[in-house]
């Protein structure tokens, strides 16, 4: 029973856990709401002000340094000075005011340029530029010379994707709920001169602020302290009450916690964390996010572990009737089938219904959510292992280990369960699961995993392998389903031939067409000449620089829909009809752009713009049609990752190199991609009848997708199921080891109750554990060292190879461009190569060169200004400015290097960029820049391939190392176990055998010393035995003499008194003789008892064991004393017989002696009460003999079982010593509890047979 005193003592011992958690929660609250820079709007305001002022002061210090400023204007600065300015958190520009305008003399970045078109004025202003918000600082350092600084405050790109993200500079934790306003409302942000720069507007409804990492760590540790406290209290309840009460308490706390977290977001608002974002994963209202899934799985794992830890104390009664046994087995089997099916559905949902990648063959497709999802899968698998172990244990206890009946019943239940799922779409998976579960239960019985076994045992490792294989197979099955769905989407998009990159370009063009002056000019003039001028302007300004494989047609109509100088017979109505058909499809990126497909490789993007005149009335319509060239199949894909919006990323990622695809029109191959050998023509028999068919052919998985009667798309993917299984097996096995490590750590912390002293005592490792830990650590360290060294080698080698490849490409392009420049100048005979007419003609040639080499090309003049670009959208979108990279410019112009290659960055994308001067007979006339954007992607692919192989190899090394660890540690510890057994068997009273060891090693030296010790011990034992025998004889002689002397004295006195009476002729001689005779008989009887006691004690080791019922023996013994009028004896007989294997005569003597002692301990005049009861303690039975006598004084308690010690006035003192020997001979224990004046209870624990 759990009383208030025990609860109070528990809180005194463990209350420090609640105190620690309270302090941690307090610090987390303070940090999240007051101490972090994004804790509140005022905190964000102060943080931004402090950061801007600090950078403003740094810029002012630089502008005040006359030597540096003069060097910037003269171009005489050192390379180190450039590097120092280049690495600053603000950008520096130097301008010279000339008659032709402001001329740049220095710039420290190529990502942005200050707006100097309207001139420069000294002071501090806040500007919204093309890629974000900046504080602009202008200092006039000399007449007509200005130093300008740009302090980035917030990045806001025209395109948003994984690389280009809108966020505050240097403050990534400030979320979307904060915006910059140039006018109130909002909190004013001031510069160093207390001037308002902008207003910080806070919109809490837009996004919940995420708690900081520090506060989350504090909250997590605080929650762990509370959970440890709850677990300890549940353990107390399980120990003092029953395990069921402890489990129910824990279950109630867990359910209460989850209800509060779901309904009231208490104690932590989990929804503010990205892990609890339902867009990443969601199944239902319970598993509404990946975080909820992980949390629920961990809590279920905790409950199962708690029940598993205490299930050993549960001993359910054996069911005897056959129908009850079958019913219980069927119910247990049904539970296992239902739980297993539920977990399978959970895993399926986690793979298919989420955006999480589990493609372990593509390492860099994995992210933190992949790891968390995989860990959830691991906890699900281990939870099912422990749950099924508990169910199987209780099932075996209830059915008395009827294995055959259990397996037959489980098969019947499985077939019935399968019958209910007969119409399920995944019937084959259900059949496989049924047979797996049957084999799994059989394996549970064959390879028993004991509840007390640790994780470093062979059965546990085997079970980890079983769960790893199972989890890997399930993951591959659902991964294949997900991949097939993805491949189907790829085929559908290929059949439509949509180009996400082109759609992005056209959307940008469409936004600017309505504002084009030439468009408004045409609709006001409406002449054929202005129409030709309009077409030429739009073609050159908006389309020719971007699109090389499309024809662009322009159609103009008046407000009535009548054509205005259009070529051909295309009418307003026909275009409207095509748009109406296109409107049935999803709009591309807006309401004014539509997709129209006529056949494969013959499709168009149609844009429509309404042109408004004075008074906002429609003055006409402009249509533009971007029509594909059928002979060109591949799309332009320069800068695809940077220039594609996140919303279009899925569509863009369809064109991936992991697939080979082909498109057939009426069975004839139209186009194909990648290296699969598609057939040039398909026969009617090879074209599937169904719309979508998957097929396996020669190591490839083929998807045949029919978009229409004539069009067929085939998407091929190599089948790497074996490689994927091996990789996934390795990955999951390592993950299981990590989970077991986490579980062991948490278990250690719970047992230690977060006390350092307890941890130190628990961390004392055995030699076996030390050997295992050392080998595992060595293998893990070798794995990490090898992997890190190889990855670094890959990176360095790849960078060198890319630099060499880029160098060859740059030189090849330079030769082509120099030839184009030369021929163009000879043809046009212009004086300057930067003449507008010359550049217009040259731009087309540069575009052809860029397309041939599949790279981008930028050409800068010798002053570092951009003159030509194959991708001007990069500048228009604000990703780069029109200035050359300052470091590259310095290397080519100042240091006059003939080539320079460096790593650059746009947003979060890193790439390498090559620079080379373009030369003619007069020297360098321009600088060529070729950025190589595929660097990081290709490097990741190579590293991914290597890591897959490395993980596979090292996982098997881990597995082999684990088995070797067990073998080696068992071999080493077996030697010590041999010596331990020998030492344990050393006995002074028997012949001790030496240890046989034929190896000359450290253990051999130990064995040799042990054998010497055994020899010395034999000599010492003989001498000791002789001494003990002599001492025992002397002690026995003294004791026997003492005990015999006591009755002889009254006998001698009585005879002497009788002799004196006879000599004096006493009249009462006859009566006196009778009294003396009685006294002699009494004392002789006492002498006989003494002799019997010594004889019994001497023969106590001679036992004659037999199996008998302890209940019946106690009933017989207590029945002899039931009629004693001086005391009342109560025997609480248990229904169980409690069979014991012992000497029945000695056990009878044992309890007879205890009863006699109990009776004799009751003082005269007091009504005696003696209670005998039996208590079941698992494999033992405890008999209690309780009296209400005088009790045993404290000073004599330690000697109560010592031979010849007695508390009675007469007797040999051998009774309790003999009782102790009898109990120990039977393999039991005897002890007592006593309270002076109240009574004594003797406990006898004996092992039960069967």
N, C-alpha and C positions, 0 to 999 in steps of 0.2 A: 504494500500500500504506500502511496506517495503522500506524505504529510507535509504540513506547512514548514516544519523544521528542515526537512530535506530540500524543499524548494528554496528556502532562505539561504541555506548553505550553498546550493547550486549557484544562486545569483552572486553570493560573496566570492565564490571561486572563479566564475566566468563572466561576471558583469563587466570586467575590463574590456571585453569585446564590444559591448554596446557603447561604452564610453569612447573607445577608439573610433567606432563607426560614426558616432555623433560628431566628433571633432572633424573627421574626414568630410562628412556631409556639410558641415559648417564652412570649412575651407573651400570646398567645391562651390558652394553658393556664393561666397565672397569673391572667389576668383572669376566666376562666370558672370557676376552681376556688377562687380566693382573694380577688380584688379586687371582684367584683360582689356586690351585696347578696343575690342568690339563688344564689350559687355553692355553698353547702352548707347543711345544716340549721342549723348554728351561725351562719352568715352571715345567714340569714333571721331567726333569733332575735334577733341583735344589731340588725339593721335595724329590726324591729318595735319592739323595746324603745326604740331611739333615737327613732323617730318618735313613739311614744306619749308618751314622757317630754317631748319637745319641745312637743307640743301640750298636755300636762298643765301644763307651766310657763306656757305662754301663757294658759291658762284661769285659772290662779291669779293671774297678773298682772292680768287683767281683773277677777276677783272682789275683788282687793285695792284696786282703784280705786274709792273711795267715791263720787266724783262721778258716774261712769258708772252704778254700781249704783243709786244713788238716782234718777237720771234714768230708769232702766229701770222701776223700781217706780212712779214718778210719771207715767210716760208723757211726760216733758218732754225726751226725748232728741232730738238733731238728726238730720236725714236722713242726713248724712254718717256719723254714729256708727252708725246702722242699717246703712248700706251696708258699713261696715268690718267689723262683726260678721257680717253676712250672707255676706261673702266668706271668712270664716275656715274652716279645715279641721276645725272642731268646731262643735257646735250649743250655743246658750245659751238657757236658760229661766229665768224668774223667777216664783216662786210665793209667794202670800200665804196664810198659814194662817188661815182664818176658822172660824166656828161651823158653817158648811155644808160645810166641807172645804177642800182646797187649791184656790185660784183662780189661774189663769194670768194674769200681768200682762205678760209679754213672752215671745216665742219668736222664734228666728232662722231657723226652717225649718218648712215644712209637710210634710216627707217622713216625719217620725217624731216621736213624743212619748215622754217618759220615763214609766215605769210608776209612777205616783204614787198608785194606788188604795190600797195598803197603807201609805201615808205615806212620809215622807222622813227619812232619817238621815244625819248628816254622815259623810263618808268617801268611799272609793273602792271601787267594786264593778264586777264584770264581769258583763254581762247579755246574755242571748240574747233579742232582741226580734223583732218580727214580720217584719222585713226584714233582719236581720243581727245581728252581734255588736258590742257597744258597751262602752266603758269609761265608767261613769257616775260623775261627780264631783258631790258635794253639799256646798255651803258654806252655813252659817247665818250670814248677814251681819248680821241684826238679829233681835230677838225676833220669832218667828213669820214671818220672811221668809227665803226660801231661794233661792240661785242654783244652778242645776243645769246641768251640762255633759255632753254626750254626745260621746264621741270615737269615730267609726266606725272599726272595725278590719277587718271583713270584711262584704261585702254577700252575703246569702243570701236570695233571693226565693223565694216560693212557686211562682212561674212562671218558667220559663227560656226565653228566646228571644233574638233578635238584639239586642233593646233591654235586656233584663233578664238580666244575666250575673252569676254568683257569682264574686267575686274580692276579693282583699284591697284595702282602700282605699289608693289612691295607689301600689300595688305590683302593677301588672297582670302583671308577669313571673313572679310566684309562681304556680305552676300548681296543678292539682287534686291533686297528690301531697302537698300540705300541708293539714292539717286542724286545726281548733281543738277541743281536748278540755278539759272543765272539771275533769277529774281525770287523774292519770297513767294510761298512760305518755305520755311526750313531754318536750320541752325546756321548762322553766318560763320564761315571759315575765313580767318584773317591771316594776312601775311606778316612779315617781320615788322612792317611799318603800321600795323593795326588797321590796314585797309581791307575792306571786304573783297574777297576774291570770288566766292560763290556761296550758295546756300545748300546745305546738306539736308535732303528731304528723306524722311523715314516713313516707309509704308509697311507696317507689320503684317498686313494681310497678304502681301505679295509672296513672302517666304519667311518661314520661322527661322530665327537665328540659331545656328548650330552651336551647341556647347563646345568649348575648347577641348583640346586633347588632354590638357592637364586636369581640367575639372572632371572629364570623363574617367580618367585614371583614378582620381580621388573617389569618385562615386562608385566605381567598380570595386575598388579595394574595400570601401565602406560596406557595400552590399555583401561582399564575401565574408566580412567579419560578422554581419548579422546572420548570414546563412550558416556559418559555423556554429554560432550560438544556438540557432534553432535546431541544427542537427544534433548538437550535444544534449539539448533538452529532450528531443525526441528519443535519443538513445537512453536517457535516464528513465523516461516513461516506459520504454520497452524493457528495461532491466527491472524496474520496480513493479510495474503492472504486468503487461503482456506485450509481445512484439506488435500485435495487432493495434493496440492503443497508440503505441509510438508511431506506427505507420499512418494511422488515421489522422493523428495530430499533424504530421508532416504534410499529408495530402491536403488537409484543410488549409494550412498556411500557404501552400503552393497555389491552390485554387483562389484563395483570397487575394494573393499577390497579383495573379494574372487578371482577375476581374478588375481590380483597381487600376492596373496598368492599361487595360483595354478601354475602360469606361472613363476614368478620370486622369489618365496619364500620370499616375502616382506610383512610386516616388520619383520617377524620372520621366520627362517628356521624351519618349523614345522616337516619336514621329519626326523630331527635328534632325535625326541622324540619317545619313544617306543609306545606311544599312537597312533602315525600315521604310525605304522608298518602294511603294507598290509597283512602280513602273519597271523595276528591276525583276521582281518576282512577286506573284500573288496567286493564291489558290482559292481561298474562301475567306470567310469572316474570322476564322481561327488562325489560319496561316496566311495572313494578309500581306506579308513581306518576308524577305529572307531573314531579317533580324528576328521576327516573330517565330519563324520556323526553327532557327538555331536556339532561341531561348526556350521554346517548348520542348525541343528534343533534349536539351541539357537538363531541364527540370524533370522530365520523364526518366532520364538516365539516373538522376539523383535518387528519385523514388525507388527505382528498380534496384539500385545498389544498396539502399538502406534495407529494403525487404530481403534482399539476397544475403546481407550480412547477418540478419537475425532469423533466417528461415531454418537454420540448423536446430534452433530451440523448439521448433514446432514439430510435434509428433502426432499426426492425426491417427485416429484409430483405423485399423485394417478393416476394409469392407469385406464381409464374408459371403454375402449372397451374390450370385452370378449376375442377376439383372442390375443390381446396384453398381457392381463393378463395371459392366458394359456402359451403363448410363454415365458414370463419371468419366470413363475413357472417352466416350463420344463427346461429352461436353468439353473436356480438355482439348481434344483434337479440333473441335469447332472453334474454340477460342484461338488456338494457334493458327488455323486457317484464316480466320477473320483478321487477326492482328497482322499476319504476314501479308495478306492482300491489301490491307490498309497502308502498310509501309511501302509496298510496291507502288501503289497509286501515288503515294507521297513522293517517292523517288521519280516516278514518271513525270509528275507535275513539276518537280524541281528542275528537270532537264528540259522538258518540252515547253512548259509555260513560262519560261524565264528568258532573259537576255544574257544569261551566263554561259560562257563557253567552257566545255569540258573536253575540248580537242587537245589532248596531251601531246599529240604529234606536232602541234603548232604551239610551241612554248609561249611565244609572245602574244598569242590570243588569250592566254590566261591572265587574270587580274586578281585583285584582292577578293572579289566576289566568288571567283572560281575556287579559291582556297577555302573560303568560309563555307561555300556550298559543299565542297568535298568533305570538309570536316563534319558538316551536318550528316552527310551520308555515312561517314565512319561511325559517328555516335549512334545513328539509327541501327547500323549493323551490329555493333557491340551491345546495344540495348536489347535487340532481339535475341542475341546469343544468351545474355544473362536472364532475360524473361523466360525464354524457352527452357533454360536450365532449371529455373525455379518451378515451372509448371511440370516438367518431367520428374523432378525430385518428389514433389507432392503427389504426383500420379503414381509413382512407384511405391511410395509409402502407403497410399490408400489401397492399392490393388495387390499389395504384398509381392511386388516384382513379377507380375504376370506378363512377361514380355510378349509372348506369342499372341495372347488375347489383345494386348495393346496394339500391336502392329495390324492385326486383322481389323480391329475396330476403326483404327485411323484410316485404313484403306477404304472401308465402307463409307466413313464420313467424307473422305476426299472425293469419292465417286458421286455421292449425293451433292456435295458442294459444287462439283464440276457440272452436274446436270442442271443446276440452277443458273450456271454461267454459260450454258451451251450456245446461246445466241449472242454472247459477248463478242465484240470485234476482235479481241486479242485472245481467242480461244487457245491457240497454240501456246501462248505464254502461260495461260492458266494450267494447261496440262503439264507443262514443264515445271511449274511451281509446285503442283501437287506431288509429282514424283520426287522433286528435290526435297520437299518437306518430309516425305516418308524416309528417304535416305538419311536426311539430317537427324531425325529422331533416332534411327538405328545407330547412327554414329554417336549420338549423345550417350547411348547406353554402352557402346563398345569402348569409346574413348572418354571416360568420365573425367570431367573437369571439377576437381574438388573445390568446395567453397573456400577452403583455407589455403589453396595453392596460390602462389604469387605469379607474377608475369614472367619470371625467368625460369619457367619449367617447360619441358618438352610438350606436354598436352596443351598448354596455353599457346605455344608457338604454332602447333599444328592447327589449333582452332583459328588463330589469326590468319593462317594460310587459307583455311577453308572460307572464312568470311571475306578475305581479299579476293579470292577467285570468284566467289559469288557476286560480290559487289562490282567487280570489273566486268563480268559477263552482263549483269543487268545494265550497267552504264553504257556498254557498247551497244546493247540492243536498243536502248532509248536514244542514244546518240545517232545511230543509223536512221531511226525514224525522223529525228529532227533534221538530219542532213538531207534526207530524201525530200522533206518539205521545202527546205532551202533550195535544193536543186530544182524542184518544180517551179519555184519562183524565178530562178535564174532562166529556166527555159521559157517561161511566160514573158519575161522582159526581153529576152533575145528575140522572141517571135515578134515583139513590137518594135525592136530596133531603136528604142529611145536612148538618147544620149544625155545623161544628167549634166555633164560639163557644158554642153551646148545650151541646155535649158537655162543654166545659170547665166551664161553670156547673154542670151536673148532676153531674159528677164531684165538684166541691167540695161540693155539697149532700149527695151520698151519703155522703161521709166524716163529715159532722156529724150526720146523722139518727139514727144509732144511739146518739149521746150526748145526744140531746135529752131533757130531763127529762119533757116532756109525753108522749113516746112510752112511756117506762117507766111513767109514771103510768097511762096507759090500759091497758096490758097487765096491770097489777096490779089495777085496778078493774073493767075490762071492762063498762062501762055505756054506754048510748046517749048520755047527757049528756057523758061523757068523750070519746066518739067525735066528737061535734060540736065539742067544744073542741079536740080534737086536729087535726081538719081545718082549723079556723079558724086555729089557731096555725101549722101548717105552711104553709098558704096564704100568710098574711101575712108570716111570718118568713123563709121560704125561697124562695117562688116568685113571689108577686105583684109584688115589686119588680124582678124580673129579666125575666119572660116576659110579653109582651103579646099574642102571637099563638097561644098554646097553651091548651088546657084541661087542667087537672090533676085527675086522679082518684086517690083513695086507697082501697086495699083492705087490710083487716086480717083475719088468720086466726089461729086458735089453733094450738097445737103439733100438733094432729091434722089441720090443714088445713081446719078448719071455719070458715065465714065468721063474722065478728064485726061485726054491724050494717052490712053493706055494702048499698048501694043497687043494684038490678038483680040479675041472675042470674049474674054473673061468678063462676066457681068457681076454686078453687086449681088444679085440674087444667088448666083452660083457659089460665090464665096460664102455668102451667108448660109447656104445649104451645107457646105462642107464644114463650116463652124458648128452648125447645129448637130451634125453627126459627131463631130469631135467633142461637143459638149457632153455627150453621153459618157465619155471617158472622164477620168479625173483631170481637172485643170492642172497644167504643168506646174506653174509657179504663180499664177494669177489669173484674173478673169479675161485678160486680153491676149493670151497665148494659148494656142490649141495644137493638138497633134492629129495629123491626118495621114493614114497609111493606105496605099493602094496595092502594093505587093512588097515582098521582101526587097530591101535596098532601094525601094522607091516610096519614099514618104516625105512628108513636109511638116514644118512648123509654120503655122499661120498666125500672124499678129494683126490685131485690129486696133486702130487709134482714132478716136473721135477728136476732130480739130475744132476748137472753139474760137469764135471771132469776138468782135465787140459786143458787150452786153451778155456774155456767156451763152451765146446762141451757137448752135452747131453750124460751122461753115463748110464742112466736108469730112470725108473719111479717107484715112490712109491705111491700106493693107500692105503688108510685106509677107512674102512667102519664101521661106528658106527650104529649098528643095534639094534632096540628096542626089549625089551622082552615083548611079547604080554600080559603076565599075570600081568604085572605091569603097571597100568594105570596112576598113578599120577606122575608128574615130580618132580625132586629135585628142591627146590626153597629156598636154603639158600642164604642170602644176595641178594635177587632178585633186590631190588631197587638200591643198590650200584653198582652192577656189570653189569648192563644193560645200554647200550648206550641210549642216548636220541632218536636216530633214531629208536631204537627197543622198545621204551617205549610203543607206541600204541599197538604193538603186545603183549607185556608182560602184559599190563593192561587188556587184554581180559579175562584172568583167574582171574576174580574178584568174590568176595563173594556175590555181589549183584544179581548174576544170578545163577539159578539152570539149569543144562543141563544134557542131556542124549544122548547117541549115540547108534543107533540101526543098526544092520547088518542083513538084510533079516527079519526085524521085530522083532528080538531078541535083548534084551538089552545087550549091550557090556560093557558099563561103564556109571556111573552117578556121579554127584557131587551136593552137598548141599542137602537140606531137602525136596525138592518137591517129593511127592509120585508118581514117574513114574511107568508105567506098565512094568512088566517083558517081556511081549510079546504084540505086536500090531497086530490086525487083518487087513487083506487087506482093509477093509472098513475104518479103522482108519488112514490109510496112505493116505495123500492128493495126488491128481493127479498133482497139480501144483508144481513147484520147491520150491516156498516159500509161506507159508500161515500163517496168524496171526489169532489166535482164543482166545476167552475168556472162561475160565472154572473155576468156583468156586473160584473167587477172584484172579485168575492168568491170565496173558496174555502169551499165548504160541506161539512160532514161530516154525513151522515145515519147516525145510530146507533139501531138497534132493540134496545131492552132486552127487550122482550117482543112478543107478537103485536100488542098494541094500542098500546103506548107507543113513540113515536119522538122522539128528541132531535136537533135540528138546531143545529149550532154553526157560526157564520159568522165569517170573518176576512177583512179586506181583503187583496187580493193586491197586495203592494207589491214585487214581485220586482225591477222596474227601479230603484226607489229604494234597495232593499236592495243591489242590485248596485253602483250608483253609490257609495253610502256605504261599502260593503265595499271597493270598488276604491280609494277615497280613503284609507281606513283602512290597508289593506294596503300601498299605495304609500308612505305615510308610514312605515309600519313597515319596509319594505324599505330606505328611505333611512336609517332608524335603524340597521338591521343592518349596512348598508354602512359607516356611520360608525363603529360599534363595531369592525368588521373592520379598517378603515383605522387606527384608533387602536391596536389590538392589534398589527397589522403594523408600525406605526411603533415601538412599544415593543420588539418583537422585534428589528427591525433596529438600533435604538439600544442594545440590550442594557441598557436602563434607565440609560444614562449621559447626563448632562445635556449634555455636549459633543457627543455623537453626535446627540442630539435637536435641538440648535441648528443643526447642519449640515443635518439632514434637513428641518427646518422652514423652510428658505429657499424661499419661494414665488416662482414665476415671475409675470410680469405677468398672464398668462392665469388662473392660479390665484387671484391676488388679485382680479381682476375677478369671477370666478365666486363666490368666497367672499363678497365684498361684497354682490353681488346676492342670493344665497341668504340671507345673514344679514339683509339688509333685509326680504326677504319673510317670513322666519320671525319676525322681531321685530314686523313689522306684524300678522302672524297672531296672535301671542300678545297683543300690546297690544290689538288689536281685540276678540279673544275675551274677555280679562279685563275690559276696559271694558264690553263689552256684558253680560257675566254679572253684573257688579256693578250695572249699570243694571237688569237684570231682577230681581235680588234686592231692590234698594231699591224698585222700582216694585211688585213683588209683595207685599212687606211692607206697603207703604202701602195697596194695594188690599185685602189681607186685613184689615188693621186697620180700614179703612172698612167692609168687608163685615161683619166681626165686630161693629163698633159698631152697624150697623143691626140685626143679628140680636139683639144684647144688648138694645137698646132695645125691639124688637118683643116679645121674650120677657118683658122687664120689665113692659110694659103688660099682657100676658096674665096674668102671675103676680099683679100688683097687683090686677087685676080678680077673679081667683080668690080671693085673700086677702080682698078686701072682701066678696064674695058669701058666702064660707064663714064669715066672722066674723058676718055678719048672720044667716046661717042657724043657726049653732050658738050664737051669743050667748055665746062664751067670753070670759073676761077676758084671757087671754094666748094669743098665737098659737102658743106652743110647748107648749101642752097636748098630752098624748099622744094623746088622742082626736082633737083637731083635726089633729095632724100625720098620723095614720093616714089620715084622709079626704083631707087635702091631698096626700099622697104620690101617690095615684092620679091626681089632676088634673095634678100636676107631670110625671108619667110620660107622660101624653097630650101635654102641651105639648112635652116633649123629643122625643117620637117624631115629632110633626108637623114640627118644625124640623130633625129628624135631627141633633141635638146632644145633649151632656150638660149637665145643669143641677145646680149646687150652690148651696145657700142657706145662708148663715151669719148668725148673729145679730150684733147690733151690738158684741159683745165678741169676735167672730172665731171663734166655735165653730160647727162644722157642725151644722145642724139637719135638712136634707133633701138627698138626693142621688138623682138618677135612676140612678146607677150605684154602689151601696154596695159592690160587689165590689172596687172600687179601694181602699177603706179596709180591707176584710177581708183582702185580699191584701198589705197593707202597702206599697202604692205611694204612698199619700198618708196623712197623718194627719187628725185631725178639726179641725185648725186652719187658718185662712185664711193664704194667703201673707203673710208679715210686711210685705213692701214694699207690696203692694197694700192691706193693712189700714191701714198708715200713711198712704198716699195718700188713702184714702177717709175714715178716721176723724179723722186729725190735720190733714191739709191740706184736708179737706172737698171733694175733687174729685168731680165728678158722673160721671166715667168714668175708668177707668185700664186700659190695655192694655199687656201686657209679654210678653216671651218667657220661658218656663219650661221645665223639663226633668225628665223622669222616666227614670232610667237613662240610656240613650243617645238617647232620643227627645226631640227639641226641638219645641216647639209654642208657639203664642201663646194667651194667655188673657185674656179680658175681664172686667172687674169694674164693677158699677154699683150704687148704693144703691137699694133699694126704698123708696118713700116713701108716706106717707099724709098726712093733714092735720096730724099732729103732727110730721112730719119723717121721717127715715130709720128704719125699723123692722127692716131686714135688708139684707144684701148679696148680690147675685146674681153668681155666677161661671159663665161659659160658656167652657170650654176648646175650642180648635179644633185637633184632632189631625191633620187632613189637610194641614196647612200645608206641611210639609217634602216630603211625597209629591207634592203638586201642583206645588210649586216645582221639584222634580227633574224632573217630566215636562215642564214648560215649558223648563227649561234643556236637557234632553235633546233636545227638538225643535230648539231653536236650535243646539246644538252639532252635531247631524247636518247641518243646512244649512250651518253655518260650515265644518265639516270638508270637506264636498263642494266648496264654493266654493274654499276655500284649497288643497285638493289639486290642483284643476285650475289654480289660480294657480301652485302649485309646479311643476306640469308645464309650463305655458307659460313660467314664469320659467326653468326649466331649459333649455328649448329656446332662449329668448332669451339666456340666459347663454352657451350654446355659440355662437350667432350673433354676439353682440356681442363676446365674447372672441376669436372667430376673426377677426372683422373688424378688431379692434384689433391683434391679434398678426400678422394678415396683412400689415399695413402695416410692422410691424417685421421680419417675415420677408422682405419685399421689400428693405428696406434691408440686412438681414443678408446676403441673397444677393448683393446688389451689392457689399457690403464684402468678402464672401468671394471674389468674382470679381476684385477689384482685383489687378492684376498690373503690375509695373513694365515688363514686356516686351511689353505689348499695349495696344490702344486701349480705355480705360475709358469706358463710356457713362454719362451723367448720368441721374438718376432723374427720371421725369416725374410731377409731383404738382401738381394744379390747385387744391387746397384750401388756404385760408389758415388753417391751424390749427397746433397745436404740432408735429405731425409735418411739416407744411409747412416750418416753420422749421428742423427737423432736416434735411430734404431739401435745403433751400437751402444750408445750411452744408456738407452732404456734396458737393453739386455744385461749390461753391467749392473744396473740398478736392481734388476730382478734377482741376479745372483746374490748381491749384498742383502737384498730384502729377505731371501730365503734363510740366510744365516741369522739375520736379525730376528726373523719370525720364529725360528727354532728356539733361539734364546729367550725371546719374549714369551713364547708358548710355555716353555719350561718355567719361566718366572711366574707367568699367570697361573699355571697349574698349581705350583707350590703355594702361590698367594691364595688361590681359590680354595685349596685344601685347608690352608690355615684359617681363612675366613669362614669356611664351612664348619670346620671343627669348632671355631669360637662361637659361631651362631648356634650350632647344634648343642654345644655345651651349655650355652646360655639358656636356650629354650628348654633343655632337659633339666637344667638346674632349678628352674622356676617351679615345676610340679614336685621335684624331689624334696624340696625344703619342707612344704607342708606334710609330705608323707613321713619324713624323718621326725618331725615334731609330733605328729600324731602317734607314731609308734613309741616314741620316748615317753609321751604322756601316758600311753597304755601300759608300758612297762612299769612306770612309777605307780600307777594305780594297782597293778597286780602285786607289786612288792609291798604296798601298804594295805593290801586286802581291802581295797575300797569296795563298798557295798554295791556300787553301780557299775561293777566291772563288765557285766554282761551288756548293759546298755551302751557303756563306753566302747566295748569291743564292736558293737554293731555300727556305732558312728564312725569309728576308725576304719572299719571295713568299707563303709560307704565312701569315706574320703579317699581311701586307697583306690577303690574302683574308679571314682571320678577322675583322680589324677592320672591313673593308668590310661583311661580313655583319652585324656588330654594328650598324653604322650603318644598315643596311637594316632591322633589327629595330626600332631606335629610331624610324625614320620610319614603320614599319607601326603601332607602338603609338600614336603621336600621331595618325595618320590614323584608326585605329579609335576612339579616344576622341573624336575630333572628330565622327565620324559615328554616335555611340552612340544619338542620338535618332531616327535614321531606322530605323523598325521595319517589318517585314513580317509581321503577325500571321497565324497559322493555328492551327487546332485539331489537336493531336497528342497521342499517348500519352506521358506523362512516364515511365511504367515502361519502355517500349521505348527511349526516348532514353537513360535512365540505363544500361540494359543495354548499349546500343551503346558509350557513353562508357567505362564500366568495363571492357568487353571489350578495349579497346586497351591497358589497363595490367595486365591479368591476367598477362601473361608477364614482368612486371618481376621479376627475381630478387632485388632488394633489399628488397622488401616484399610482404606478403600483403594482397590486396584482397578484401573480402567484400561482396557485394551481396544484401541481404534483399529479394527481390522480392515485392511484394504481388500477390494475385490480381486486384485491381481495376486497371483500366487508368489511372485518374486522368487524364482528358482536361483539358488546359489550353489556353487561348487566348493565345498569345504568339509572339514571333519565335523560330522553332526554332533558327536559326543562333546567335543571341545566347545562348539557354538552353544550347546545346551548348558555347559558349565559356565560359559561366558555370561549369558543372560541370567542364569541362576545367581551367580556372584553379584551382578549389578543389582538384581532385585533385593538380595539379602542386604547389600550395602545400603540401598535406598530405605529399606525397612528400619535398619539399625540407625540410620541418620536422623529418624524422626524422634524428638525428645519425648520423655514420658509426660503424660497429661495432655498431649496435643493430638488431635485427630489427624491421622495420616491420610494423604492423598497421593497416589502414585499413578502416573499416566504413561502408557506405552503407545507410540504411534509410528507409522511408516510413511515416508515421503519419497515420491519418485523423482529422481534427478538424472533423467536420461538413461545412461548405461549403468547407473548405480542406484542403490536404495539406501536411505538413511533411516535408522531406527533411533528414536528419541525415548529415553527413560528419564522422566521428570518426577522429582519428589518435592515436598514442602518442608524439608528438614531444616537443620541448623545451618546448612551451607558449609563451604570449605574456607577456612581463614586464608587471607592472602599470603601469609608467610609460609604456608605449607603447600600451596598450589604447585610450585615448580617441582616438588618431590613426590607428587601423588602417584606417579607410575614407576618410581624407583623401587627395586626389590628390597624387602625387609623394612620398608617404611610403612607405618600404619598410624592412623589417627585414633585407633581403638586401644582400650586398656589391655587387651589381650589379643593374641593372634600372631601369626608369623610375618604379616606385612607382605605376603606374596600374592594376594588376591588380585589387585588392580594391575600389578606387574604381569601376572599370568594372563589377565584379560588383554592387555596390550599385545603380548606375544601371540595370543590366539588370533586376534584381529589381523595382525601383520602377516601371520602365516596364511591367512585367507586372502591376502592382497587388499586389505581395506585400511581404514583409518579409524582412530578413536580419539575424541577430545571432549571437553566439557565446558560448560558455562555455569557460573555460580554467583549467588548473591547472599552474603552472610545474613542469617536470620530469615531468609525467604525460601531458599531451596537451591537445588542443583539439578542440572540437566546434562546427562551423558549422551553423546552422539556416537553412533556406530555406523560407518559407511562401508558397505560390502558390494562388490561387483555382481551384477545380475547376469545370469547365463541366458542366451537367446534374446 
